[in-house]
Amino acid sequence: MSTPATTARTGRIHLDLVTLGIVSAIVLLGLVMVTSASMAIASRDGGEPFAFLERQLVLVAGGCFAAAIAFSVRTELLERWATPLLGVALLMLVLVAIPGVGHMVNGSRRWLRILGISIQVSEVTRVIALVWVASYAVRREAELRSSFKGLLIPLGVIGLCMALLLLEPDFGASAVLLSVAFALLFIAGARWRDVIGLAVVCGAGMAALAYFEPYRLKRLTSFLDPWSDPFASGFQLTQSLMAIGRGGWTGVGLGESVQKLFYLPEAHTDFLFAVLAEELGLVGVLLTLGLFVGLAWRVLWVARQAQEAGLKFQAYLAAGFGIWVGLQSMINIGVNMGALPTKGLTLPFMSYGRSSMIAALVWLGIVMRVYHETAVAARGATATSLRGGSAARATDEPRLDRKSTRLNSSHA
């Protein structure tokens, strides 16, 4: 039985192999599907057919390295530096909105070029903002549980992040950030009436933003009836639905998708799930859904273990990741299946994307750190309990010996 001191001395590492196994399966499935979905695009104009696979492998390797760094950072340091990190994230959001500084792709200014590397600021912001929300929930727990102001302050900060994200514009990332922050604050103890009241207000605000912005309104109306304009506003969704419909029970076969051949836009990024459904069918769809549900459930289990060990900040960190990965994966799948309006959100750990893959793996490293610290705390508590029991027995034994000696003396 190892204690914290023993663990620190031996350098023993505790990893949740179940979570690692599920993520590995999702990443490997994603590599296969990205390869299949991107070969036609990569081969266009005489390019290398496996170009996107090679880049994705580099991203996975870089993400694993970043996850290892995140794992090596004690969560108490994250809690201590949460506010300065939030300031850095807000500064990045301001910089990316400046013409000439932020890099524009497809009409959106979402990237910063640092040392020749493009960084999607929304991905970095989401991780840092949720770390700050977790630290706030611990620092201001009494206020959060007892007053409306305690909930309003963190949501005001999240609202500032959302306003800067909408300038890019990135409506999907801002909506996901707000939803996860709401859920995390509710788990941390915010009152029902405060959460419901602000949720209604925020929901109305998001609806107004969508309604009064022409391109967002167009996305909403095309989502409701994509077949009314299948060659313009509804083109992407109709192609996705045709791909899913062709899949049937077992799919048309790996690599045999037709829709990926320049019919379905963003086949290797936002609409990778449609290609998966076409090639692997319902069997592949259920497998993918099972992997994401299993991942979200397992991470929330890690959060519960941390909570039971008395590690509140660590529990909120893990819960934030579990809620995010479950929510974003379901939104992406819902968009592909026509159940939700089109948004530029990737499928976590699967879609091709530089910042999204690295950010997701950094989150995984943080969750592994939470699991490690929870295991150390639990083992330390057990060892302390055992030592306490041994000490009690040791102090009882001399009393019995002395009592026995007195009895023997009296008898003599």
N, C-alpha and C positions, 0 to 999 in steps of 0.2 A: 504494500500500500504506500504510494508515494505522496509525500506532503509537498506544499508549495516550495519549501526550502530544498527538498530533494529534487523536485522538478527543475528548479532554477540551477541546481548544481550539476545535474546530469544532462540538462538541455533536452529533456524529453518533450516531444511535440504531440499534441492531440489533434487529430483531424477527423472530421465527420465523413467517413468513407461513403456513406449513403448519398449525401449531397454531392460529393465529388463524382461519384459514379453516374448520377442522373445528369449532371452538367456535362460530363464527358460524352455521354450518349447523345445529348442534344447537339453539342458542338460537332461531333463526328457526323451525325445525320445532316447537319447544316453544311458541312464541307462537301458532302456528296451532292446535296441539292444545289448548292451554289455552283459547283462544277457543271452539273447538268444544265442549269438555267442560264449560264453565262457563256457557254462554248460558242454559240452562234454569234453573240455580240462580240466576243473576244476575237473570233476568226474573221470578222468583217474587215475588209481592206487588208487582208493578208496578215492579220495579227496572230499571236500565239494563242491556241485554243485554251490552254490551261493558265492563262495570265491571271484571271481572277482567283483561281485556286491558289496559285503561288502567293498572291497578295494576302489572301485570307489566312494562309498558313503563317505568314509573317505577322499578321495582326494577332493571331491566336498565341504565337510565341511571345510577342511583345506584351500581350495582355496577361499571360501567365507570369511573366517577369514582374509586371506591375502588381499583380495579385500577391506575389511573394513579398514585395516591398510593403504592401498594405498589411499583410499578415504580420510582418515584423514590427509594426508600429503598435504600441500598447494603446488600448482604447481610452485610457485615462488621458493620454496626450491628445487624442482626437477631441475629447470632451473639453479639454483646456483650451485648445486652439480653434474651437468651432466658430467663434465669433470673428477672429481675424481671417479665417479661411472664407467665411461668408463675405467679408469685405473684398477679398480677392475675386470671388465669383461675381460680385456686383460690378467691380471694375472691368472685368472681362466682358460682361454684358454691355456695358457702356461703350467700350472700345469697338466691339463688333458692330455696333450700330453706326459707327462713324464711316462715311464713305471714304474709300481709299485705304482704310485700316482693316475693316471687315471684308472678307472674301465672299463674293456673291456667286451663287450657283443656282440655276433655274429660277431666277427672280427673287431668291431669298438670300439675305446676308446673314449667315449663321456660322461662318468659320473664321478663325484667326490663324494666320500663318506664323508659326514660331519655330525658328531654326529650320525652315523649309518643310515643316510638318503642319498639315491642316488639322486644327482642333475644332470640333463642333462644340461650341460653348454651352449649349443647352444640356449636353450629356454631363459635362463637368459640374454645371450648376445644380443639376438634380441631386447628384451625390452629396455635394457640400451642403445644400439647403436642407436636405433631410437629416444629415448629421447634426446641423444646427438645431432643427426642430427637436431631435431626440435629446440634445443637451438642455434645451429650454424646458422640456417636459420634466427633467430631473431637477433643474435649478429652481423652477417656479412651480413646483408640483402643487403646493397648497393653494396658490392663487389660481392655477388652472382648474383645480377641482371645485373651487368655491365662488368664482366670480366670472362675469362675462368678459371683463377686461383681460383676464388670464388667457382666454382663447383669442381675443381680438388682436393682441400684440403679435403673436407668431403669424397669424393669418395676414396681418398687415405687412409683415416682412415678405411673406410668400407672394402677396399681392404686388409688391414692388418688383420682385423677380419676374412675375408673370407679365407685368407691364413692359419690362425690358425685353422679354421673350417675344411679345406680340409685335414689337418694333421690327423684328427680323424679317418677316413674321414667322412665328412657330406656334400656331394655335394648339396643335396636338400635344407638344411637350408641356406647354403651360397648363393645359387641362389635366394631364396626368400628374404633374407636380402638385396641383391644388388638391386633387382627389386623394393622393397618397398622404399628403400633409393632414388633411381632414381626418382620414382613418387613423393615422398615427396619434394625433392629439386625442381622438376619442378613446383609443386604447389606453392612453396615458391617464385618463380620468376626467376629461372634459364633460360637462353636464349635457344630458340629452337635449334639453330645450335650447341651450346655446348652440349646440352643433346643428340641430335641425333648422333653427332660425337662420343662422349664417349660411347653411347649405342652400336654403331656398333663395336667399339674396344673391349668393355667388352664382347659383345656377341661372337665375334670371339675368345676371350680368353677362355670363358667358353666352346665353342665348341672344342677348341684345348685340353683343359683339359679332356673333355669326350673322345675325339678320341684317345689320347695317353695313356689312362689308360685302361688296358684290361677289368676289370670288368665293367667299365662304358660303354665301347664300346659294350660289350656283351649285356648289358641291352638295349642299343639303337637298336641293330640289332634284338634282340628277340621281342622288342616292335613292330617293323615294320612287322614281320611275326612270331607271337608266335606259330602258328600251324606247322611250319617247325620243331620244336623240342618240342613237347607238354609235354614230360616227363622229361625235363631237364631245359634249360634256359627259355623256354616259359611256364613252368608248372603253376606258380602262376597266370599269366595273363589269360591263357586258363581256369583255374578253376574259376576265377573271371567272365569271360565272360559267362561261362555256368551258373553260379549262377544268373547273371542278366537276361540272356535269359529265365531261368525257371520261372522268376517272372511274366511275362505276364502283364496283366492289373492290377490285384488286388493282385497278389502274391499267394504263396502256403499256406500262413497262418503263423501267428506268432509262432515261435518255430519249424516250420516244415522244415527248411532248411536242405538240404542234404549236400551241399558243405562245411558247417561248421564242418562236422563230419570227421575231419582230412584230408580232401581233399584240402581245401583252407588254405594255411599258413597265419598266422597273421590275422585270421578272426575277432578277437576282437579289433585289433589295426588299422593297415594301411588299411585293406580291410573290415572294418566294413560296408561300404556303399554297397558292393556287397551282403552281407548277408541281409541288409535292402531291397535292390531291389528284392532279391529272395523271401523274406517273405511278403513284403508289395506291391510289384509290382510297376507299373508306378505311381499309386496314391501316394505311399510312397515316390517315387523318386521326384515327382513334389512338394510334401509337403516339403521335405527336402531342395530342391533347393529354394523354395519360402522363407523359413525361413532364409537361409543364404543371399539371395539377399536382403531381408527386413532388416536384421541386418546391412549389409554393407551400405545400403542406409540411414538408420536411423542415424548411427554413423557419416556418412559424413554430414548429416543434422545438427547434433550437432556441427561439426567442422565449418560449415558455420555460425551458430548462434554465435559461439565464435568469428569468424572473423569479423562479423558485429558489435559485441560489442567492438572491438578493442583489443581483447585478442589473439595476433598472436601465441605466444608459445602454448597456450592452444588449439588453432585451429589446429596447426600442430600435436600436440599429438593425438587428436581425429582422424584426417585424417590418421595418420600412422596406427592406429588400424583398421580403416575401410578398408584401402587398404590391410593390411595384412590378415584380416579375410576373405575378399572376394577372394584374390588371393590364399591363401593356401587351402581354401575349394574347389575352382574350380580345383586346381591342384590335390588334393586328389581324387575328383570325376572323373576327367579326367583320372587319372592313373587306377582307378578301371574299367573304361569303355574302356580302351585300346586306348584312344585318346592322351595320353602322356606317355613318358617313365616312368618305375617304379622308384619311389623315396620313401625314408623312411619318409614320412610326414603324420602326423595324421590328422584326420578330427576335426577341432577345436570344443571344448566343447562336443564332442561325443565319440571319440575313447578312449579306455583305455590307460592311460599313466600318470605317476606321474607328471613329470615336465610340460608337455604340458597343462594339465588341470589347474594346479595352475598358470602357466604363463598367460594363457588366461583369467582367472578370475582376476588376478592382473591388466591386461590391462583394463578389464571392470571397476574395481574400479577407475582407472585413468580417464577413460571416464566419469564416474559418477561425479568425482571431477570437471572435465571441465564443465559439464552441470551445476553443482551447482554454480560454480564461475561465469559462464555466466549469470545464472538467477539472482544472486545477483547484478552483474554489471548492467544488464538491468533494474532491479527494482530501483537500486540506481540512474541511469540516469533519469528514469521517475520521481522519487520523487524529484530530484533536479530541473527538469524542472517545475514541479508543484509548488515547493516552489518559484522558480524564477518568475512564473506568478503571484502568490499570492502577492509577494513583490512588483511587479510592480503595481498591482491594489491598494495595500495599499498606495504607494507613490503618486498615481494619485488622490486618494480620497481626501486628505487634500487640494490639489490644487483646486479641484472643490469647496470644502467647502469655501476656502478663496476667490475664485473668486465670489462665490455666496454672501458672506458677503459684499464684496466691492460693488457689484451691488445693494444690498439692501440698503447700506449706501448712495450711490449716489442718489438712488430713494427717500430716506427719505429727 
